[in-house]
Amino acid sequence: MTPLTRRLLLVFSPLLLVAGALGLLAFLTLSLRPLVEHPGPPDSTQIRLVEQWLVDNSPSSFQSAGARDISLSDEELNLLSAFVLHNVPPLQSLATDFDIQGDAADARLSVPLPAGPLPLYLNLEARFAQDQGRARLVSLKAGSLPIPRPVIRSFERLAAWQLAPSSETGRELAELRRGVLDYRLEQDRLQLRLEWAPDVLSQLRSQAQQIFVSEADRQRILSYHGLIQDLASEAVEVRRQVSLQTFLQPLFALAYERSTSPGADAVAENRALLQTLSVFANQMPLDRLIGENPGPEAPAMIVMLHQRNDLGLHFVSAAAIAASAGVGVAEILSNSKEVHDARYGTGFSFSDVTANVAGATLGRVSTSSAHAARLIQERLKVAQAESDYMPVPRTDADGLDEDSFLAEFGDRTGPAYLERIAEIELSVHGLPLYNELDLMPGDTADSAPKHDNHPF
């Protein structure tokens, strides 16, 4: 071996060792196949099951605090996990699977990795079991490589440290974590005991909104907030109840104008518009959305739609949720609230459903593409009436309690209910506002869920 060769080996041997170790680690931890197949988007059956689960496990009053016991089978856990992952954009490619057996559970996670022409997956397998009265992580494996217990404990400590109250968001996450009073695995189910604290959840929702609001979005929101202030200040001198049209038409005129500037993003403009309008209509402070006090708030107004305040709130809330989190989340939250109202509150309302469908449709279409965003702006900036974006709802089956609903419509998989929903969707999608725009078809009798374990 020549002296030059020896010198080269001395220089490059550490690099070769590192490369070899990384190659071995990749071989042990990565795979060409996912351990869990991706389930795809939830279908109508799964969406209704999630809605029903939310109603069955929600308190009778969302404003009352107290402990709440929740029991989840592995089927329900898989359903909820798939729905959450599908509606969180950074997590949409992940796939999970849970299998609960007695007082133990196996969890599997497949994470696709960008690796050129070949698909690569990081597959994780975790084992949970009862330990000192609680469900705890007892083993973890990445691919075929077992993770040592000290490393697992380090990850657990790191997760706890990340939730330390060093920031407002961290404090709220830590508070929510402390709200889980107990979690156990027994009788093939995950048993949770939660401390229901509406104020903490409300704060967490506002922080979650702030995380996804960029500096550019913040400036957009402030622009729409300024126009809302001016419109509300002018209207309040005459009356405190005002049509949604008073705000929607000039706001979209502003969005159209702002979207013509170089580098403008019409989709982002529409999203910021709907978020700001929802905060105003629901009489929430703007710092819930942008994390700071922008100065004087707009005068409080009662925003009416077809002469009803509840329809205005349903419409703008569904539009903002659909624009921000997706139509799936908007549909789940809206329908769950209606079923909850039928059981505990003011009754099931097809008028509210009409406002939910119309708002969610506007939120989804106005942020679906740059072309659709601009077209919606062009049409709404010259809109003359509320019926341009929401049809006048039928009120013949409003205020139904659960028993009355079941007597008239059966459960929410029955033909009478599905025909009424199809009628509502057709009335919304048939508005001239949505001509030439791609609309997802609604449920019909042919696409209805074939089974439902719940009567309502």
N, C-alpha and C positions, 0 to 999 in steps of 0.2 A: 504494500500500500504506500503510495507516494505521500510525501508531506502535505501536498495540496489536497489530496483526498481526505487525509486525516483532519485537516483544518475545516474542510467543508462539512465533514460528518459532525465535528464538534459544534459547528454553527447551526446546522440544520437538524440535528438529532432531537433537540427539545421540541422543535416545531413538528417533526414527524411523529413524536410520541403524543403530542397534543392532538394532532389530526387523527391519529389512530384511535385515541381514546374517544374523541368526538364521534368518529365513525362507528365505533362499537356501541356507544351510547345511543346513537340514532338507530342502529340495527336492533337494539334491545327494546327501545321505547316506541319506535314508529312502525306503522304498518301501511300496506297498500289497500287495506279494506277497513271500513268502519266496524267497530264492535257493535254499534247501534245504528240501524238504518234510519235515515231521516224520515220523519212521518209526513212531511209536507204540511200545507196549511190546514187548519181545522175545518171540518165540514159542518153542515148545518146541525147535524145531530150532536156533535161535540160542543158546538157553541151553545146550544140550548142546555146541555148538561152543565156547562160551566155557569151559565146564568142561574140555573136552578140550585146549584151548589152554593153560589153566593147568597141567594135568598135564604136557603135552609140554614146557613151558618152565620147569618148576620143577626145582630141584636134587633129586637122589635123597635127600638129607637136608636138612631145613629148618634144621638146627642147624649146618651147616658153611658157613664163609665161603669166598669165592673169586670169581673173575670168571665171568660168565655171558654167552654170546652169544645174542642174540635177533634173529630176522629176521621182519619183518612185511610182508605184502603190503598194498595199499590196502584190499582187502576185509576182511582181519583187523583193520586199524586202524579202519575204519568200524564193524565189529561191536563191538569193545571200547569205542570211544568212545560209541556209542549205548547200550551197557549201562551204562557209568559214569554218563552224563548222566541216564538213566532212574532210577537209584537214588540220586541226590543231589537232594533236593527243590528247592533253589533253582535247579537247572539243568535241571529236567525239561522246560521249554518250549523249550530250545535245540535246534537241529539242526545237525549238522556233516556234512561230506563231504570225503574225501581222494582225490586222484587222483595216483598216483606214476607217472612216466614216465621211465624210465632213471635219470639222476642229478638229476632235478628233481621237484618235487611242488607241486600246487595244493591249497590248503585253503580251504573255504568255510564260513561260519558265519552262521546266521540267528537273530536275537534279536528275539522279539516285544516290542512296547512297549505299555503301557497308554495308549490315546489316545482314549477315549470310544467312540463307535459305529463308527468306522472302524479296521480293523486296520492297524497300522503295524509295519514291520520295519526293523531295522538289519542290513544285509547286509554282511558283511566278506569280502574275498577276499585271500588271501595267497599269495605265491609263494616257495618255498624251493628252493635249489640248492646244489650243492657249492661251497664257497669255502674255500680254504686247508685242505683235507682234512676239512672238516666241513659238515654241512647247516646253512645259515644263511638267515634271512629276508632276501630281496632286494627285495621290493615288497609294498605293502599298500594296499588300496583300500577305502574306506567308501562304499557305494553307487556313485555314479559319480565320487567325489572321490578322486583319488590322494593318498596320505599321503606327504609329502616324506621323503626319507631321513634328514635330521637329526632329524625327529620320531620316526621308527622307532627310531633309535639311542637317543634319549632314553627311549622306552618300555622298551627293553632294559636300559638302565642303571637305570631306576626299578625294574624287576622284580628285578634283581640286588641293589639296595639293600634292597628289601623282604625279601630272604632273608638280610640281614646278621645276624650272631649277636648281636642286641641283646636277645633273649629266649630262653627255653628252646625254645619252638616254633620260633623263627627259626633257632636253632642246629641243631635236628634237620632242618628243611627244607633248610638249607644243606648239611648233611652228606649228606642224600639226593641233593641236586643234584650234589654232588661225586662221588657214587657212580656217576653216568653217565660212564663213562670215555671213551666214544666214541659218536658218532651220525653215520651216513653214509647218503646216498642213492645206491644203485647197483643196477643190474639190476632195476629196477622194484620195489625193496623198501627199507624203512627198516631199516637194520642198527644194532642197539644192542649196546653192550658195558657190562654192569653189574657193579659190585662188590657181590656178595651179602653183606650184613651183617645177620644176624638181629637183633642187639641194636638197631641203629638203627631197623629196621622196627618192632620191638616198641615202642620208645619213641614212634615216630611214631603208631602206632595208639592208644596211650594218650593222646597229646596231642589226636588227632582226636576221641576220646571227650569229652575235657574241654571242647573248643570248644562242643559242643552240650549241655552240662550247665549249665542256668541256676541261679541262686541258689535258686529254689523247688525245682528238682530235687535240688539238693545237700542241702537240708533233708529232702526225702523219703528220699533214699538213706541219710542218717544215721539216720533213724528205723528203717528196715528193718535197717540194719546193727546197731543196738542190740538189736533183737529176736533177730537171728541170733546175736549174742554170747551172749545169755542162754540160748538154746536149746542152742548148742554147748557152753557151759560146763557145763550140766546133763547133757548126753548124754555128754560125754567122761569123766565120772566112772565110767560104766558100760562104754563101748566107744568105739573110734575109727571103726568102720564103722557108719554109721547110714543109715536109709532116707530118701530124699528127702521122704517123707511127713511126717517129723518137722519139716521146715521149711516145706513148701509150704502145708499146711493152716493153721497159725497165721499165716503171713505174709499169706495172702489174707484171713484173718479181720481182721487189722490194716488191710489195704487197704480192706476193706468199711467198717470203723469210720471210717477217715480220710475216706472218700469221702462220708460223710453230713453233714459239716460244711458250712456255707454257703460257696459259691464253690469247693467242692472239684472236682478234676478226676480222675475215675476212670481215664481213659486214662493220664494222667501218673503216677498212683499205681501202676498195673500195670506200666508201663514201668520205673519206678524199682525196683520190687520185683524184676523179672526181671533187671535189670542187676546189682543188688546180690547176688542169689542166685548168678548166674553167676560173679561175681568171687570169692565165697566158695568155691563148689564147685571152681573151678579153682585155688584156693589162691594167688590174686593179692592183693597189697596194695591196699587201697581207694583209695590215692592215685592209682592208675592211672586211676580213674574220676572223682574229684573234684578231683585236683590238690593235695591236702594230706593230711597225716597226721592222722587223726581221733583218735588215741590208741591204746590197746591194740587189737590185732587179735583177731578171734575165734579160738578154738583150732582148729588144723588138723584137719579131719575128712575121711574118705573117704565121699563121698555115694553111696549105692547106689540103683539102680533095678532092680527085678526081680533083686535079688541080684548085680548087676554094676555096678562102678564106671564102666566105659566108657559104659554106657547112661545113667547119671546125668549124666556130663559132656556127652555128645552132646545130651541133652534140654535141659538148662538153657542150654547155649551157643547152640543153635539158637533157643530161645525168646527169649533176650536179643537176638540178632542180628536176628531177625524183628521184634521190638518196636521196635528202635532204627533199623535200616537198611532194613528191609523183607524180605518173604519171599523176594524174588528173590535178594538177596545171601545170605541164609541157605541157600537151595537150592544156589546156585553153590558156596559154600565147603564145604558139607557133602558134596555129591556129588563135588566135585573131590578132597576128602580121601580118600573111599572108593576112587576110581579110582587115586589116588596110592598108597594102601596096597596095592592089588592088584598094582601094578607093583613097588613098592620095599619095602613094609613087611609088616604082619601079615596082609594079605589083605582082599579085599572082603567086607563083612559086611552082609547084609540086616537083621540085628538092629540094627546101627548106623543103617541107613537108616530103620528103623521109629522109632527114638528121634529122629532128625532130623526126620522128618515130623511126629511128635507134638509135639515141642518147637516147631517152626516154626508149626504150626497154633495152638497155645496162644498163642504170641507175637503172631501176626497177629490172631486173633480177639479176644483180650483188650485190644487197642489199636485195634480197627477203628472203634468208635463208643462213645459214652457208655453207650448201652443195653447193648451187648454186654459192655462192661467191667464194668458193675454185675452183669450176669447171671452172668458167669464168677466174680466175687467171691462172690456168693451161693452158688453151687454148690460152689466149691472150699473155702470156709470150713467146709463140713460134709462134705467128701470123706472117705471111710473107708478107701480102699485106693489103691495105686499104679495099679491097673488102671482107676480112674476117669478117668485122664488119659493113660495109655499102655497099649495092649493088650499082652498077653504075646507077645513076638515068636517067630516060627518060627526055629529055629537050624539047619535042615537044609542050608543053603547058606551057611555062614559060613566065613571064613578062606580064601576062594578066591584063589589067585594068578591072574595075568592069563591064563595058558594054560588053567587049569581053568575060569575064568569063560567064556572064549571057547568052550571045548568044550561047556559045559552050556547057555549062554544066547546064544551068538553075540555080536554087538555090542549096544550099548545102544539100538539102534533096532529090535531084533528082537522078535517077538511074545512069546517066553518071558519076556524081561526086563520088557517093558511090562505083561504080565499080572501078574507078581509085584509090580511097583510099584503097579498099580491095586488089587491085593488089599490091600496095606499101607495105601494111602490110604483105601480103603473101611472097613477095620478101625478106623482112627483117626477118620474123619469120622462113623462110625456110633455112636461113644460117646455115651451120654446127656448128657454134659457139653456137647456142641455142638448139641443139639436146639434148633430155632427160631433158629439162628444161620446167617448167610449164609456158606457155604463154597464156595470155588472148586473146581470139579471137577478131578480129577487127569488126567494123560495116559491115554488109552486107545489101543487099537490103531488107531482111526479118526483120532486126533489125533497119531499118532506122526510123528516126523521121517521124511521120505521119502528123505533121503540123508545120508551122513556120510562125509567123506573119511578118517576114522580108523577103524581096525578095532575100537577099544575105547573 
